[in-house]
Each structure stands twice: as C-alpha cells, then as structure tokens.
C-alpha cells in the first residue's frame, strides 16, 4: 500500500502524530495550501504544497521554495483538500490520513467530513483530529477492538441498515439517519467487532490513543 498524509489548513496537529504516522508507512506529506503554515510551525519539510495558494503565507512559501515541490492550481471548482486528493490518487496512493481537517470554521470541517464520503470509492481516507479517529465503511467488516473501548457509529439515511456483534448496545438491522438517530458512545464488549452495513456507508469514530497503543491504525 502507498500511503500519504494530507495536512489541511485547520487546527495544527501535534508533531508526534505525524511522526507516528511516518513510522507506520505514511512517508509522504502533502500540504493543502495553508496547511503548509502548520508544517512550518512544526518544523517539517513537506513533499508537496498544493492549492490555489491564497491561504499560505508568503514567508512560508519563500522558505519552502527550494525544499519541496509547490503546485499551484487556479481552479475554484474544488477545495484545496480535494486538489490534494486528486493529486494523490493520480500518484497511486491507496491510503490517506487527513490531518488539520477541522478547525474554527464549521463549513470547512463539514466539507472535509463530506470529502471522506465523496472520494470513498477512489481512495481510503481516514481523519485524525485530537482524540478522534474517523473512517467511512460499508458492507461487511470486522476489526480488532479493546473491551470497553468507546466506538461511535453515524449513518446518513434511513435506507442504510446496520447489524452488529461485539458491541454492548447491539444494532439489529436498524438505520441511523443523520439528525434522527445515532449510536454515540457505544462500547466494545469483546476484542472483535463485526458490522454488516447494507444500502450505504456510515462513519465509525474511535479513540485515537487507544488505536495507536494497540496497533489498530491501518493495520499497523
């Protein structure tokens, strides 16, 4: 698997998160426009800075001008994060961790969550933000867990049905329409959780620290 990190222009993640991801194979760092300012703050050298470059500071661009590849796209029909994703797909990356996806603007945060769904069929995207790890899933899946670990599930429409095993509060072929019902703070009751999702996709949100400590992130 070819893996990369995309650093968006939201809240700057901890440097330790990026260093950990690098240690498990996420060796390419792509900054989405102003995400390069976060890289500069963290004293990291990205491989690429991509976007329309209307958010990144001139100081940052000057610093990185001879240290990485800077790609300017003028088009305005997609976001800077989408520009990075399209570039990563073209470069044959299979798995992407998106950092800095949330911040002080709800519209940007909401858009980046939607991007996980929008690109679902093209590339595997996960989001890490502070204590949380998010991914979208569909079909039949099974994953390792820790007993009593908090696991939250969110659906989007009434046509998506979910069955579960290994959760304290089982889902029995039910839907979780956004704004109507959710499975927030469910709990793993064993070391294996199985989900059967029919008719659509859902979000799973888990604790980043628990996943890191147990080697659950992307098969690490």
Secondary structure, 3 states (H helix, E strand, C coil): CCEEEEECCCCCCCHHHHHHHHHCCCCEEEEECCHHHHHHHCCCCCCEEEECCCCCCHHHHHHHCCCCEEEECCCCCCCHHHHHHHHHHHCCCCEEEEECCCCCCHHHHHHHHHHHHHCCCCCEEEEEECCEEEEEEEEEEEEECCCCCEEEEECCCCCCEEEEECECCCCEEECCCCCCCCEEEEEECCCEEEEEEEEEEEEEEEEHHHHHHCCCHHHC
